[in-house]
Amino acid sequence: MDNLESLRDEMLAAVNAAASLADLDEVRVAALGKKGRVTGLMKELGGLDPDARRARGQALNVVKDELAAALDARRQSLEDAALEAQLAAESLDVTLPARPDAQGMIHPISQTMDEVTAIFAQMGFTVAEGPEIEDDFHNFTALNIPPEHPARQMHDTFYLPEQADGSRYVLRTHTSPVQIRTMVGQKPPIRIVAPGRTYRCDSDMTHTPMFHQIEGLVIDKTTNFGHLKGCLIEFIETYFEVSNVPVRFRPSFFPFTEPSAEVDIGCSRKGGELHIGAGADWLEILGCGMVHPNVLIACGLDPAEYQGFAFGMGIERIAMLKYGIPDLRTFFDADLRWLRHYGFVPLDLPTVTGGLSR
């Protein structure tokens, strides 16, 4: 027994003296491993008579339990100390100023959406949002898009798996469903803009599968095409920050507006550079029109009482025109060099009175 107590004291001292988890594991193996000293004594029990074996076994179990408890306690102490050392070594002084090279930049898409929203907010528009996964009614039917229209085909639209009732949800192909949801849920007068992501099966230098749009909607009892023209001309001159930009409205066709028009702005391409304003060329930037009576009926509004206009434009397109970005795909390349070149200073929010792109 004296030898056993001496062994216990020696092993406990070794546990307390372990300076690292590796040292502690060596002590554990030396005491309780397959060839450990306590394990070796346990193997000798078979050669003792029953009474001696019982007494010796009980004493060995007590020593074994004491060593196991001491090992666990020392391991926890070493792990706590290691964590404290790591936290001390990796601590940050949050009062220090940010490093210049760590400054983030606002993406041109976010900047352009803020600019457009600021302009229309000045005109009394509010921002409306809706889901990016839409049903057939909000994305197509309520917008007077017939079943055979190309926009409904698989080659142009991302369809989700078929539901139990045979219907299929889609990734919205435009932000027009936000207009439908607003007309269904809000009584006129309505004056909203709807920015957001949209999706179509297309990818090249001027198209991407995911892109951004902003659409506008006005519904009341007196709005006419003249109001639409005035609103868009004001927007164009304010956004491009150019006075007296030539603007023309060309007749077009959209299922959800009648009459419909595409809007062109004057520009010059002399010397291989594009300049917005007076010039010999024209550049198409958006589509618009008076809300079709069938759309009003689908939303529960009486076309004999209410009328209004709608318009829509691609955020990437007008950003490319204003900031001279040549390739649409670079918007989504996640290239920090590109973002540092075309990005904007954070917190410098655009306002019509203070300036849009400072």
C-alpha positions in Angstrom: 0.0 0.0 0.0 2.9 2.3 0.7 4.2 1.8 -2.8 0.7 2.5 -4.2 0.3 5.8 -2.2 3.8 6.8 -3.4 2.8 6.1 -7.0 -0.4 8.2 -6.5 1.5 11.1 -5.1 4.2 10.9 -7.9 1.5 10.8 -10.6 -0.5 13.6 -9.1 2.6 15.8 -8.9 3.4 15.0 -12.6 -0.2 16.0 -13.5 0.1 19.4 -11.7 3.5 20.0 -13.2 2.3 19.5 -16.8 2.9 22.8 -18.6 1.0 21.9 -21.8 -1.7 19.6 -23.2 1.0 17.5 -24.8 2.9 17.1 -21.5 -0.4 16.2 -19.8 -1.1 13.5 -22.3 2.3 12.0 -21.7 1.5 11.8 -18.0 -1.9 10.2 -18.8 -0.3 7.5 -21.0 2.5 6.8 -18.4 -0.1 6.3 -15.7 -3.3 4.9 -17.4 -2.2 3.9 -20.8 -2.0 0.3 -22.0 1.6 0.0 -20.6 1.0 2.6 -17.8 2.1 2.0 -14.3 -1.4 1.8 -12.8 -2.5 -0.4 -15.6 0.4 -2.7 -15.0 -0.6 -3.0 -11.3 -4.1 -3.9 -12.3 -2.8 -6.8 -14.4 -1.0 -8.2 -11.4 -4.3 -8.7 -9.5 -4.8 -12.1 -11.1 -2.0 -13.6 -9.2 -3.4 -12.7 -5.8 -5.7 -14.7 -3.5 -9.3 -13.6 -3.5 -9.2 -11.5 -0.3 -5.9 -9.8 -1.3 -7.2 -9.2 -4.8 -10.4 -7.5 -3.5 -8.5 -5.2 -1.2 -5.8 -4.4 -3.8 -8.3 -3.8 -6.5 -10.4 -1.4 -4.5 -7.2 0.6 -3.6 -6.1 0.7 -7.3 -9.6 1.9 -8.4 -9.4 4.7 -5.9 -6.0 5.8 -7.2 -7.2 5.4 -10.8 -10.3 7.6 -10.2 -8.2 10.3 -8.4 -5.7 10.4 -11.4 -8.6 10.6 -13.9 -10.2 13.5 -12.0 -6.9 15.3 -11.7 -6.2 14.8 -15.4 -9.6 16.3 -16.4 -9.2 19.3 -14.1 -5.7 20.0 -15.3 -6.8 19.7 -19.0 -9.6 22.2 -18.4 -7.2 24.6 -16.7 -4.7 24.3 -19.6 -7.4 24.8 -22.2 -8.7 27.9 -20.4 -5.3 29.3 -20.2 -4.7 28.7 -23.9 -8.0 30.4 -24.8 -7.1 33.4 -22.7 -3.7 33.7 -24.4 -5.3 33.5 -27.8 -7.9 36.1 -27.1 -5.2 38.4 -25.7 -3.0 37.9 -28.8 -5.9 38.4 -31.3 -7.6 41.4 -29.5 -8.4 44.4 -31.6 -8.6 48.0 -30.5 -11.9 49.1 -32.0 -11.1 52.8 -31.3 -8.4 52.8 -33.9 -9.2 54.4 -37.2 -9.8 52.1 -40.2 -6.9 51.4 -42.5 -7.3 53.3 -45.8 -7.0 50.1 -47.9 -9.8 48.5 -46.0 -12.4 51.1 -46.9 -15.5 49.6 -48.6 -17.1 51.0 -51.7 -20.8 51.3 -52.7 -21.5 49.2 -55.8 -22.7 51.2 -58.9 -25.9 49.3 -58.9 -26.7 50.3 -55.3 -25.7 53.8 -56.0 -27.8 54.0 -59.2 -30.9 52.6 -57.4 -30.4 55.2 -54.6 -30.1 58.0 -57.2 -33.2 57.0 -59.1 -35.2 56.5 -55.9 -34.1 59.9 -54.6 -35.2 61.6 -57.8 -38.7 60.0 -57.8 -39.0 60.5 -54.0 -38.6 64.2 -54.8 -41.7 63.9 -57.1 -43.8 62.3 -54.4 -43.2 58.6 -55.2 -42.8 56.0 -52.5 -40.8 52.7 -52.7 -42.7 49.4 -52.9 -41.3 45.9 -52.8 -42.5 42.4 -53.5 -41.3 38.8 -53.6 -38.8 37.6 -56.2 -40.6 34.3 -56.6 -44.0 35.0 -58.2 -47.1 33.1 -59.3 -48.5 33.2 -62.8 -51.2 35.6 -62.0 -49.0 38.4 -60.7 -46.2 37.9 -63.2 -48.2 37.3 -66.4 -52.0 37.1 -66.3 -52.8 40.3 -64.4 -50.4 42.1 -66.7 -52.5 41.2 -69.7 -49.8 38.8 -71.0 -51.6 36.1 -73.1 -50.8 32.3 -72.6 -49.0 32.2 -76.0 -46.7 35.1 -75.3 -43.0 34.4 -75.8 -42.2 35.7 -72.3 -44.0 32.7 -70.8 -41.9 30.2 -72.6 -39.1 28.1 -71.0 -36.4 29.7 -73.1 -37.1 33.1 -71.6 -38.3 32.4 -68.0 -36.9 30.5 -65.0 -39.7 28.2 -63.9 -39.7 26.4 -60.5 -40.8 22.7 -60.1 -44.5 22.0 -60.7 -46.9 22.2 -57.8 -49.5 19.5 -56.8 -52.2 21.5 -58.6 -50.1 21.7 -61.8 -49.2 25.4 -61.3 -45.6 26.6 -61.4 -43.9 29.5 -59.7 -41.4 31.6 -61.5 -38.4 33.9 -60.7 -40.1 37.2 -61.6 -39.1 38.4 -65.0 -39.8 42.1 -64.1 -40.8 44.1 -61.1 -44.2 44.7 -62.6 -45.8 42.2 -60.2 -45.1 44.8 -57.5 -47.4 47.1 -59.3 -50.1 44.5 -59.4 -49.8 43.8 -55.7 -49.9 47.5 -54.9 -53.1 48.1 -57.0 -54.7 45.0 -55.5 -53.9 46.0 -51.9 -54.0 49.8 -52.0 -56.8 52.2 -53.0 -55.8 55.0 -55.5 -54.3 57.5 -55.7 -51.1 55.4 -56.1 -47.6 56.7 -56.9 -44.8 54.2 -56.4 -41.5 53.0 -57.7 -40.5 49.4 -57.5 -36.8 48.6 -57.6 -35.4 45.1 -57.3 -33.8 42.0 -58.9 -35.3 40.2 -61.9 -34.4 37.1 -63.8 -34.4 35.9 -67.4 -32.7 33.1 -69.4 -30.2 35.3 -71.2 -26.5 35.9 -70.9 -24.1 37.9 -73.1 -22.3 41.2 -73.1 -25.5 43.1 -72.7 -27.7 40.6 -70.8 -27.3 38.6 -67.6 -29.6 35.9 -66.0 -30.1 38.2 -63.0 -30.4 41.9 -63.4 -32.0 44.9 -61.7 -35.0 47.0 -62.7 -36.9 49.9 -61.4 -40.5 50.5 -62.4 -42.9 53.3 -61.6 -46.7 53.5 -61.4 -49.2 56.3 -61.0 -52.9 55.6 -60.7 -55.6 58.2 -60.1 -58.5 59.8 -61.9 -56.9 62.5 -63.9 -53.4 61.4 -64.9 -52.7 61.5 -68.7 -49.8 60.9 -71.1 -48.6 64.5 -70.8 -48.0 63.9 -67.1 -46.0 60.7 -68.0 -43.8 62.8 -70.5 -43.2 65.5 -68.0 -42.2 63.1 -65.2 -39.8 61.2 -67.4 -38.2 64.2 -68.9 -37.6 65.6 -65.4 -36.1 62.3 -64.4 -33.8 62.1 -67.4 -32.3 65.6 -67.0 -31.9 65.1 -63.2 -30.3 61.7 -63.4 -27.9 62.4 -66.2 -27.3 65.9 -64.7 -27.5 67.5 -68.2 -29.9 70.3 -69.0 -32.2 70.2 -72.0 -31.6 66.6 -73.0 -33.4 65.9 -76.3 -36.1 63.3 -75.6 -38.4 61.5 -78.0 -41.2 59.0 -77.4 -41.5 56.3 -80.1 -44.8 54.2 -80.4 -44.2 50.7 -79.2 -46.1 47.7 -77.8 -46.3 46.3 -74.3 -49.2 44.0 -73.2 -49.7 45.9 -70.0 -49.8 49.5 -71.4 -51.9 51.2 -74.1 -50.7 53.4 -75.7 -47.1 52.3 -75.2 -43.8 54.1 -76.0 -40.1 53.6 -75.9 -38.1 56.6 -74.7 -34.9 57.7 -76.6 -32.5 60.4 -75.5 -30.2 62.5 -77.6 -26.5 61.7 -77.6 -23.3 62.2 -79.5 -20.7 59.5 -80.4 -18.1 61.7 -81.9 -14.5 60.5 -81.4 -15.7 57.1 -80.2 -17.1 58.6 -76.9 -20.7 58.7 -75.8 -22.0 62.0 -74.5 -25.6 62.4 -73.3 -27.3 65.6 -74.6 -27.5 67.3 -78.0 -26.1 65.3 -80.8 -26.9 63.5 -84.0 -27.7 60.1 -82.5 -30.5 58.6 -80.3 -30.2 56.1 -77.4 -33.2 54.0 -76.1 -33.2 53.9 -72.3 -36.7 52.8 -71.1 -40.3 51.8 -71.9 -43.5 53.3 -70.7 -47.2 53.8 -71.4 -50.7 54.3 -70.0 -51.8 51.4 -67.9 -54.0 49.0 -70.0 -57.6 48.8 -68.9 -57.4 45.0 -68.7 -54.7 45.4 -66.0 -56.9 47.7 -64.0 -59.8 45.3 -64.2 -57.5 42.4 -63.1 -56.6 44.4 -60.0 -60.2 45.2 -59.2 -60.2 48.9 -60.4 -62.8 50.4 -62.7 -61.1 51.7 -65.9 -64.0 54.1 -66.4 -63.0 55.8 -63.1 -59.2 55.3 -62.8 -56.3 55.6 -65.2 -52.6 56.1 -64.9 -49.2 55.4 -66.4 -46.3 53.1 -65.8 -42.6 53.0 -66.8 -39.6 50.7 -66.4 -35.9 50.7 -67.0 -32.8 48.5 -66.4 -30.6 49.8 -63.5 -27.5 48.3 -65.1 -28.2 50.0 -68.4 -28.6 53.5 -67.1 -25.6 53.0 -64.8 -23.5 52.0 -67.8 -24.6 55.1 -69.7 -23.9 57.5 -66.9 -20.7 56.1 -65.6 -19.1 54.8 -68.8 -19.1 51.1 -67.9 -18.5 49.1 -71.1 -19.5 45.6 -70.2 -22.6 44.5 -68.3 -20.9 41.3 -67.0 -18.4 43.2 -65.0 -21.1 44.3 -62.5 -21.1 40.7 -61.2 -17.5 39.7 -61.5 -16.7 40.5 -57.8 -13.5 42.3 -58.9 -12.2 44.6 -56.2 -10.1 46.6 -58.6 -13.2 47.3 -60.7 -15.2 48.2 -57.6 -12.5 50.6 -56.4 -12.6 52.3 -59.8 -16.3 52.5 -60.3 -17.5 52.4 -56.7 -18.7 55.2 -54.5 -17.8 56.5 -51.0 -20.0 54.9 -48.3 -22.5 57.1 -46.4 -22.3 59.8 -49.1 -26.0 59.4 -50.0 -27.3 60.9 -53.2 -29.9 63.7 -52.9 -31.5 65.9 -55.6 -30.6 69.0 -53.7 -27.1 68.0 -52.6 -26.0 66.2 -55.7 -26.5 62.7 -57.0 -23.0 61.4 -58.0 -20.5 63.3 -56.0 
